[in-house]
Amino acid sequence: MQPLDLQPLPDIPPRSHRSLLGTVRVWGEAIKFSHSIFALPFAVMAVFLAGRDIPGRGHPSIGQLVLVVICMVAARSVAMTFNRIVDAGIDARNPRTAGRAIPAGLISRHAATMFLVLAMGVFGAGCLGFRAYYGNEWPLWLGGPVLLLLCGYSYAKRFTRWSHFYLGSAIALSPPAAWVAIHPDSLGWPALVLMAAVACWIAGFDIIYSCQDIDVDRRDGLFSLPSRSGPRRALAVARACHAATVALLLVLGAVAGLGWIYLSGVALVAVLLVVENSLVHPDDYSRVNVAFFTVNGLVSLGLGVLAVADILLAMPAVW
Protein backbone atom coordinates (compact mmCIF):
# COMPACT_ATOMS: atom_id res chain seq x y z
CA MET A 1 0.00 0.00 0.00
CA GLN A 2 1.39 3.36 -1.01
CA PRO A 3 1.55 6.01 1.71
CA LEU A 4 -0.93 8.86 1.44
CA ASP A 5 0.41 12.27 0.51
CA LEU A 6 -1.20 14.38 3.18
CA GLN A 7 0.59 17.62 2.37
CA PRO A 8 -1.93 20.46 2.73
CA LEU A 9 -3.08 22.40 -0.28
CA PRO A 10 -2.36 26.12 -0.39
CA ASP A 11 -5.23 28.24 0.81
CA ILE A 12 -6.14 29.66 -2.59
CA PRO A 13 -8.49 32.63 -2.41
CA PRO A 14 -11.77 32.30 -4.29
CA ARG A 15 -12.24 34.07 -7.57
CA SER A 16 -13.46 37.60 -7.23
CA HIS A 17 -16.27 39.40 -9.05
CA ARG A 18 -18.53 36.38 -8.93
CA SER A 19 -22.26 37.09 -8.99
CA LEU A 20 -24.42 36.17 -6.02
CA LEU A 21 -26.16 33.49 -8.06
CA GLY A 22 -22.80 32.12 -9.16
CA THR A 23 -21.56 32.02 -5.58
CA VAL A 24 -24.68 30.15 -4.44
CA ARG A 25 -24.23 27.71 -7.31
CA VAL A 26 -20.59 27.08 -6.39
CA TRP A 27 -21.45 26.42 -2.73
CA GLY A 28 -24.40 24.24 -3.67
CA GLU A 29 -22.21 22.16 -5.94
CA ALA A 30 -19.39 22.03 -3.38
CA ILE A 31 -21.56 20.39 -0.74
CA LYS A 32 -23.79 18.57 -3.24
CA PHE A 33 -26.89 20.23 -1.81
CA SER A 34 -29.09 18.44 -4.34
CA HIS A 35 -28.08 15.12 -2.75
CA SER A 36 -30.16 16.05 0.30
CA ILE A 37 -32.97 14.34 -1.57
CA PHE A 38 -31.44 10.96 -0.66
CA ALA A 39 -31.89 10.98 3.13
CA LEU A 40 -34.45 13.72 3.73
CA PRO A 41 -37.56 11.79 2.59
CA PHE A 42 -36.72 8.98 5.02
CA ALA A 43 -36.40 11.46 7.87
CA VAL A 44 -39.79 12.91 6.91
CA MET A 45 -41.23 9.39 6.90
CA ALA A 46 -39.95 8.98 10.46
CA VAL A 47 -41.51 12.31 11.46
CA PHE A 48 -44.96 11.16 10.40
CA LEU A 49 -44.57 7.64 11.76
CA ALA A 50 -43.49 8.98 15.16
CA GLY A 51 -46.16 11.66 15.06
CA ARG A 52 -48.90 9.03 15.11
CA ASP A 53 -48.07 8.34 18.78
CA ILE A 54 -48.09 11.94 20.06
CA PRO A 55 -50.72 11.95 22.84
CA GLY A 56 -53.82 14.01 22.18
CA ARG A 57 -52.77 14.92 18.66
CA GLY A 58 -51.80 11.86 16.66
CA HIS A 59 -49.64 13.76 14.17
CA PRO A 60 -46.55 15.99 14.11
CA SER A 61 -46.83 19.77 14.08
CA ILE A 62 -45.62 21.94 11.23
CA GLY A 63 -43.01 23.41 13.57
CA GLN A 64 -41.57 19.98 14.36
CA LEU A 65 -41.39 19.12 10.67
CA VAL A 66 -39.62 22.40 9.86
CA LEU A 67 -37.06 21.87 12.64
CA VAL A 68 -36.31 18.34 11.42
CA VAL A 69 -35.72 19.64 7.88
CA ILE A 70 -33.45 22.40 9.18
CA CYS A 71 -31.42 19.94 11.26
CA MET A 72 -31.19 17.45 8.39
CA VAL A 73 -29.94 19.98 5.84
CA ALA A 74 -27.54 21.56 8.34
CA ALA A 75 -26.11 18.20 9.48
CA ARG A 76 -25.57 17.11 5.91
CA SER A 77 -23.90 20.44 5.12
CA VAL A 78 -21.55 19.93 8.08
CA ALA A 79 -20.61 16.42 6.93
CA MET A 80 -20.08 17.36 3.28
CA THR A 81 -18.09 20.51 4.05
CA PHE A 82 -15.87 18.61 6.49
CA ASN A 83 -15.35 15.93 3.86
CA ARG A 84 -14.38 18.50 1.22
CA ILE A 85 -11.85 20.12 3.56
CA VAL A 86 -10.30 16.84 4.73
CA ASP A 87 -10.22 15.28 1.25
CA ALA A 88 -9.04 18.35 -0.69
CA GLY A 89 -5.60 16.88 -1.29
CA ILE A 90 -7.02 13.52 -2.40
CA ASP A 91 -9.55 15.25 -4.64
CA ALA A 92 -6.81 17.31 -6.29
CA ARG A 93 -5.01 14.12 -7.39
CA ASN A 94 -8.14 12.52 -8.85
CA PRO A 95 -9.06 13.70 -12.38
CA ARG A 96 -12.74 13.11 -11.61
CA THR A 97 -12.73 15.36 -8.53
CA ALA A 98 -9.95 17.85 -9.29
CA GLY A 99 -12.55 20.39 -10.38
CA ARG A 100 -14.23 20.46 -6.98
CA ALA A 101 -14.40 23.86 -5.35
CA ILE A 102 -11.42 23.71 -2.94
CA PRO A 103 -8.86 21.99 -5.22
CA ALA A 104 -9.93 24.25 -8.10
CA GLY A 105 -9.55 27.40 -5.98
CA LEU A 106 -13.22 28.38 -6.24
CA ILE A 107 -13.55 28.26 -2.45
CA SER A 108 -10.72 28.76 0.03
CA ARG A 109 -10.10 26.49 2.98
CA HIS A 110 -10.81 29.43 5.27
CA ALA A 111 -14.18 30.10 3.64
CA ALA A 112 -15.07 26.41 3.80
CA THR A 113 -14.16 26.31 7.49
CA MET A 114 -16.33 29.35 8.18
CA PHE A 115 -19.23 27.70 6.35
CA LEU A 116 -18.64 24.54 8.41
CA VAL A 117 -18.94 26.55 11.64
CA LEU A 118 -22.08 28.27 10.33
CA ALA A 119 -23.71 24.94 9.44
CA MET A 120 -22.86 23.57 12.89
CA GLY A 121 -24.47 26.65 14.44
CA VAL A 122 -27.65 26.20 12.39
CA PHE A 123 -27.79 22.53 13.41
CA GLY A 124 -27.34 23.46 17.07
CA ALA A 125 -30.06 26.10 16.80
CA GLY A 126 -32.43 23.53 15.32
CA CYS A 127 -31.70 21.11 18.16
CA LEU A 128 -32.25 23.92 20.66
CA GLY A 129 -35.60 24.63 19.03
CA PHE A 130 -36.90 21.22 20.07
CA ARG A 131 -36.12 21.99 23.71
CA ALA A 132 -37.39 25.57 23.59
CA TYR A 133 -40.70 24.88 21.86
CA TYR A 134 -41.43 21.22 22.57
CA GLY A 135 -39.56 20.47 25.80
CA ASN A 136 -37.52 17.73 24.13
CA GLU A 137 -33.87 17.80 25.22
CA TRP A 138 -32.77 14.65 23.37
CA PRO A 139 -31.71 16.44 20.16
CA LEU A 140 -29.40 18.70 22.17
CA TRP A 141 -27.81 15.76 23.99
CA LEU A 142 -27.39 13.60 20.89
CA GLY A 143 -26.66 16.25 18.26
CA GLY A 144 -22.91 16.40 18.90
CA PRO A 145 -22.30 12.62 18.69
CA VAL A 146 -24.36 12.47 15.50
CA LEU A 147 -22.18 15.13 13.84
CA LEU A 148 -19.03 13.29 14.94
CA LEU A 149 -20.27 10.06 13.37
CA LEU A 150 -21.20 11.84 10.15
CA CYS A 151 -17.82 13.52 9.86
CA GLY A 152 -15.98 10.32 10.72
CA TYR A 153 -16.79 8.88 7.30
CA SER A 154 -14.13 11.11 5.78
CA TYR A 155 -11.46 8.97 7.48
CA ALA A 156 -13.06 5.54 7.09
CA LYS A 157 -11.85 5.04 3.52
CA ARG A 158 -8.28 5.44 4.77
CA PHE A 159 -8.35 2.16 6.68
CA THR A 160 -11.27 -0.11 5.70
CA ARG A 161 -12.84 -1.42 2.52
CA TRP A 162 -16.16 -1.45 4.36
CA SER A 163 -16.30 2.35 4.51
CA HIS A 164 -19.48 2.21 2.38
CA PHE A 165 -21.28 0.61 5.31
CA TYR A 166 -19.96 3.28 7.65
CA LEU A 167 -21.43 5.92 5.33
CA GLY A 168 -24.71 4.05 5.06
CA SER A 169 -25.00 3.62 8.82
CA ALA A 170 -24.11 7.26 9.51
CA ILE A 171 -26.69 8.65 7.09
CA ALA A 172 -29.21 6.06 8.26
CA LEU A 173 -29.18 7.75 11.67
CA SER A 174 -31.54 10.33 10.16
CA PRO A 175 -34.79 8.33 10.63
CA PRO A 176 -34.23 7.38 14.31
CA ALA A 177 -32.85 10.87 14.98
CA ALA A 178 -36.01 12.41 13.55
CA TRP A 179 -38.08 9.90 15.53
CA VAL A 180 -36.36 10.90 18.78
CA ALA A 181 -36.92 14.57 17.96
CA ILE A 182 -40.66 14.06 17.43
CA HIS A 183 -41.64 11.45 20.04
CA PRO A 184 -38.74 9.65 21.76
CA ASP A 185 -41.00 7.43 23.89
CA SER A 186 -42.27 5.62 20.78
CA LEU A 187 -38.82 4.75 19.41
CA GLY A 188 -38.81 1.04 18.66
CA TRP A 189 -38.67 -1.59 15.94
CA PRO A 190 -40.14 0.52 13.10
CA ALA A 191 -37.42 3.15 13.53
CA LEU A 192 -34.67 0.51 13.70
CA VAL A 193 -35.96 -1.38 10.66
CA LEU A 194 -36.18 1.84 8.67
CA MET A 195 -32.63 2.70 9.74
CA ALA A 196 -31.36 -0.70 8.58
CA ALA A 197 -33.13 -0.34 5.22
CA VAL A 198 -31.57 3.07 4.61
CA ALA A 199 -28.12 1.82 5.65
CA CYS A 200 -28.24 -1.08 3.18
CA TRP A 201 -29.57 1.13 0.39
CA ILE A 202 -26.90 3.81 0.77
CA ALA A 203 -24.06 1.31 1.22
CA GLY A 204 -25.14 -0.41 -1.99
CA PHE A 205 -25.25 2.69 -4.15
CA ASP A 206 -22.02 4.05 -2.64
CA ILE A 207 -20.28 0.83 -3.70
CA ILE A 208 -21.59 1.37 -7.23
CA TYR A 209 -20.48 5.01 -7.22
CA SER A 210 -16.96 4.17 -6.00
CA CYS A 211 -16.36 1.94 -9.02
CA GLN A 212 -15.38 5.11 -10.88
CA ASP A 213 -12.29 5.56 -8.69
CA ILE A 214 -10.83 2.05 -8.59
CA ASP A 215 -7.52 2.98 -10.22
CA VAL A 216 -7.08 6.18 -8.21
CA ASP A 217 -7.92 4.44 -4.93
CA ARG A 218 -5.35 1.74 -5.64
CA ARG A 219 -2.73 4.31 -6.59
CA ASP A 220 -3.27 6.42 -3.47
CA GLY A 221 -3.63 3.51 -1.04
CA LEU A 222 -7.27 4.28 -0.28
CA PHE A 223 -9.80 1.64 0.66
CA SER A 224 -13.01 0.84 -1.14
CA LEU A 225 -14.71 -2.46 -1.82
CA PRO A 226 -14.26 -2.24 -5.62
CA SER A 227 -10.55 -1.38 -5.36
CA ARG A 228 -9.78 -4.03 -2.74
CA SER A 229 -12.09 -6.90 -3.71
CA GLY A 230 -12.54 -6.16 -7.41
CA PRO A 231 -15.56 -4.65 -9.17
CA ARG A 232 -17.33 -7.93 -9.83
CA ARG A 233 -17.45 -8.95 -6.17
CA ALA A 234 -18.21 -5.40 -5.08
CA LEU A 235 -21.19 -5.09 -7.41
CA ALA A 236 -22.47 -8.45 -6.14
CA VAL A 237 -22.36 -7.02 -2.60
CA ALA A 238 -24.23 -3.93 -3.83
CA ARG A 239 -26.97 -6.14 -5.28
CA ALA A 240 -27.23 -8.04 -1.99
CA CYS A 241 -27.52 -4.74 -0.10
CA HIS A 242 -30.36 -3.61 -2.32
CA ALA A 243 -32.17 -6.94 -2.00
CA ALA A 244 -31.91 -6.52 1.77
CA THR A 245 -33.27 -2.97 1.43
CA VAL A 246 -36.46 -4.20 -0.24
CA ALA A 247 -36.87 -7.00 2.32
CA LEU A 248 -36.45 -4.57 5.23
CA LEU A 249 -38.94 -2.13 3.72
CA LEU A 250 -41.49 -4.95 3.55
CA VAL A 251 -40.78 -5.74 7.21
CA LEU A 252 -41.28 -2.05 8.03
CA GLY A 253 -44.70 -2.15 6.41
CA ALA A 254 -45.68 -5.02 8.69
CA VAL A 255 -44.27 -3.71 11.98
CA ALA A 256 -45.50 -0.14 11.38
CA GLY A 257 -48.96 -1.16 10.15
CA LEU A 258 -48.64 0.57 6.76
CA GLY A 259 -51.04 -0.08 3.92
CA TRP A 260 -51.22 -0.63 0.18
CA ILE A 261 -50.06 2.85 -0.81
CA TYR A 262 -46.80 2.32 1.07
CA LEU A 263 -46.45 -1.19 -0.38
CA SER A 264 -46.83 0.25 -3.89
CA GLY A 265 -43.88 2.50 -2.99
CA VAL A 266 -41.85 -0.55 -1.97
CA ALA A 267 -42.69 -2.19 -5.30
CA LEU A 268 -41.49 0.98 -7.06
CA VAL A 269 -38.25 0.86 -5.07
CA ALA A 270 -37.69 -2.79 -6.03
CA VAL A 271 -38.08 -2.00 -9.73
CA LEU A 272 -35.81 1.05 -9.54
CA LEU A 273 -33.08 -0.85 -7.70
CA VAL A 274 -33.16 -3.59 -10.33
CA VAL A 275 -32.74 -0.89 -12.98
CA GLU A 276 -29.93 0.76 -11.01
CA ASN A 277 -27.93 -2.43 -10.67
CA SER A 278 -28.44 -3.28 -14.34
CA LEU A 279 -26.90 0.03 -15.45
CA VAL A 280 -23.40 -0.69 -14.11
CA HIS A 281 -21.17 -3.61 -15.08
CA PRO A 282 -17.60 -4.54 -14.05
CA ASP A 283 -16.30 -3.36 -17.44
CA ASP A 284 -18.66 -0.41 -18.02
CA TYR A 285 -19.07 2.50 -15.59
CA SER A 286 -20.38 5.01 -18.14
CA ARG A 287 -23.85 5.11 -16.57
CA VAL A 288 -22.80 5.32 -12.91
CA ASN A 289 -24.05 8.89 -12.55
CA VAL A 290 -27.49 7.96 -13.89
CA ALA A 291 -27.63 5.03 -11.47
CA PHE A 292 -26.34 7.16 -8.60
CA PHE A 293 -28.34 10.37 -8.74
CA THR A 294 -31.35 9.91 -11.02
CA VAL A 295 -32.44 6.44 -9.93
CA ASN A 296 -31.69 6.90 -6.24
CA GLY A 297 -33.41 10.28 -6.21
CA LEU A 298 -36.53 8.55 -7.54
CA VAL A 299 -36.16 5.79 -4.92
CA SER A 300 -36.13 8.13 -1.93
CA LEU A 301 -38.60 10.69 -3.24
CA GLY A 302 -41.08 8.11 -4.57
CA LEU A 303 -41.08 6.00 -1.41
CA GLY A 304 -41.16 9.06 0.84
CA VAL A 305 -44.19 10.59 -0.89
CA LEU A 306 -46.15 7.34 -0.98
CA ALA A 307 -45.30 6.44 2.61
CA VAL A 308 -46.37 9.85 3.93
CA ALA A 309 -49.56 9.67 1.85
CA ASP A 310 -50.33 6.26 3.38
CA ILE A 311 -49.77 7.59 6.89
CA LEU A 312 -51.80 10.76 6.33
CA LEU A 313 -54.81 8.87 4.97
CA ALA A 314 -54.89 6.79 8.16
CA MET A 315 -54.55 9.82 10.45
CA PRO A 316 -57.26 11.98 11.95
CA ALA A 317 -57.59 15.54 10.65
CA VAL A 318 -54.05 16.90 10.38
CA TRP A 319 -53.03 20.33 11.67
N, C-alpha and C positions, 0 to 999 in steps of 0.2 A: 504493500500500500504506500503510495506516494504521500509525503507530508503535505499538509495544507499550507498554502502561502497566505498567512493571515496579516500581511502588511496592510496597514490602513490606507484607504484611498485619500487623496488630498481633498480638502473641504472646498470644492469648487463652487463659487457663487452661482446662483441661478441667473438665467438670462434676463436682462432688463427689458423694459418697454413691452412686456407681455400684457395683453388685455386681461380684464377680469375674467371673462369667459374662458380664455385660454389657460389662465392660472387654475381655475376650477377644474378644467378638463385634465390638466397635468396631474393635479392632486388626486382626482377621481381615478385616473388610470394607474397612478403610483400605488394606491392601496386597493386597486381592483374593487371599487365601490359597488359595481354592478354585480359582483359575486355574492353580495349580501342576500341575493335571492335564494341561495342554496340553503342556508340554515334558518333564515327568518320565518318562512312558512311553518316550519316544525315547532318553533317557539310559539308562534301564534296558535297552532293546534293545541299546545300544552296550556296556553292561557285559557282557552275555551273549555278544555277538558277539566282543568282544575276549578274553573269558575262554576261548574255545575254543582260543586259541593259547598259553595259559600252560603252559610246559614242565612235564611230570610231573604235571599236574593236569587240564588240559583244561576248566576251568570256574572262574568267579570264586568267591572265598570270601564267606561271609556278611558278614564284617567289611568287605571292599571295597565290597559293595553298600550297606551301611549308611552308610559314609563318603560315597559318591557321593550318596545321598539327602540327607544332612545338608548337603553342599556345594551341591547344587541348590536346596534350599529356602532356605538362607541367602543364596545369590547372588541369587535372585529377590526375597527380602525386601529386600536392599540396593537393588536396582534400583527396585523399586516405591516404597520409602520415599523414596529420593532424588527420584523423579519427583513424588511428592506434595508434597514440600517445595518443589521448584523451580517446580512448576506451580500452587501454591496461589492465586496472584493470578489466573491464567488460569481456574482452576476456579471461583473465586468469581464471575466474570463470566458464566459459562455456566450457564443454568438447569438443564441436565441434570446438572452436576457440583457445583453450589453446595452440595449437601448432604453432600459428602465431608467427612471428619473434620476436616481442618485449617481449611478455609473456614467450616465450621459451628461451630467452636470446641469440638468433641468431643475433639480432641487438640491440644496446643500445639506450636508449632514446636520448642521445647526438648525436649519429650518425644519428638517424632519424630526429632530429631537423636540423642538418646540411644539410641533403638531402632536407628537406622542404624548407630551405632558398635557396638552389641551384635551386630547381624547380621553386620557385617564381622568381628568377633572370632570368631564361630561359624564363619564361612567359613574364616578363617585357621586355626582349630584343626582343621577337617576336612582342609585341605590338609596341615597338619603331621602329621596321623595317617597319611597315606600314606607320608611319609618315616620316621616313627617305627616303624611296624609292617611296612611292606612295602619299605622302602629305595628308594622312588620319590620323587625330589626335583622332578620336573616340575610337579606341582600347585602347589608353593610358588613356583617360578619364574614360572609363567604365571598364577597366581591374580590378582595385581594388575592386569595388563593386561586380563584378562577382565572384572573389575569395572568398569574404566574404560570399556570398550566398551559394557557393559550400561547404565551410567549416562549415557553420551553420547547415547542416544536422546532423552532429555528435551530436548535442544537441537536435534535434527535438524529437528523440525517448525517451527523458527523460520527456516529458510533453504532447505529443499528439499521439493518435492512428493513426492520419492521416499523420504521418511522411513519409509514402511511397509517398504521393503526393507532399510533400516538395522535396524529392529526385528527383522525376520525373520532377518537374518544374525546379529545379536547373540544372539538366543535359540537360533539353530541351532548356536551354538558348543557347546551342551550335549552332543550326541553325541560329537564328536571330543574334547572335554574329558574326558568319562567314559572314552573309549577310551584316552587318554593316561594317565589315572589307573590304569587296570587293567593295560594291557600296551602301553606306548608303542612297542615294537619292531614291533608288528603294524599300526600305523597306516598306512592305505593307501586304496585306492579305495573300499571299502565305507563307511568312515567319511566320506569326502568326498561320496559320493553321498547318503548319509543326511542329511548336513548340508544339501546343496542342496535335497533334498526338503522338509525342515523349513522352510528359509528361504522357499521358494515358498509353502508352505501358510500360514505365519503372515502373510506379506506380503499374500496374497490375502484372508484373513479380516480383517486389520486395515483394509484398504481398505473392505471392506463395513461394518465397525463405524464407521469415520470418516464415513460418509454421514450419520449423525445430526447432525453438527456443521458441516455445510457453511456455513450462514448465520453461525454464530458465528466460524468460522475466517476467513471473508471479512471480517467486521467487525473482527476483532482483528489482521488481517494475518498470520495463521498459514498454514502450508503443509500441504496434504494433496492427494492426487490428486483426490478428488471436488470439493474447493473450487476447485482451479486448472484442472482439465481438464474438469470437469462430471461428474455422476454416471453418465451413460450410458457415457462412455469409461472411467471408473474401474472400473465394474462389469465391463466387457469385459476389462480388464487383470486383474481378480480371477479371472475365469473362466479366462483363459490361465494364470495362476499355478497354479490348481488342476489344470488339465490337465497341466501340467508336473510337478506333485507326483505324480500317478498314474504318469506315464511314468518318473519317477526311482525311484519305489518298485519298479516292475517291473525296472528296471536293477539295483537293489540286490539283488533276489532272485536275479538271474543271477550277479552278481559275488561275492555272499556265499554262494552255494550253498544257498539256502533252498528249502524244499519247499512242498507243496500247502497246508499249514495257513497258512503265511505268505501265500501267494498268495490264499487265501480272505479274509485280512485286507485285502489290497490291493483286492480286489473290493468288500468292504464300504466301504472308504474312498471308492472311486469313486462308489458309489451315494449315500453320505452327502454328498459334495461336490456332486453334482448337485442333491440336495435343498436343500442350503444356498444355492446360487446361485439356485435357483428361488424362494426365500422373499423375496428382496429385489429391488425394481424401482426404476427411477429416480424414480418418483412415489409410492412406497409403502415406507416404512422401518419400518412398525409391527411387523414380525417380525424385526428385526435382532437383538434379544437372544436369540431362539430360535436363529437361525442362528449367532450368535457363541458362546454358551456351550453350549447343549444339543448341537447337532450336532457342534461341534468337540471337545467332551468325549468324545463317542462315537467320533469319528475316532481320537483319540490313545489312548484307553483300549482300544478294540477292536483296533486294529492292534498296540499294545504287548503285550497279552495273547496274541494269536495268534502273534505273532513269537517271543515268549519260549517259548511252548509248542512251536513248531516246533524251536527251537534245543535245548531240553531233551530232546526225544524223540530227537534225533540225538547227544546227549552220552553219555558213559559215566556210571556212577553218580555222582550229584551230592552233594557234601558228605558 
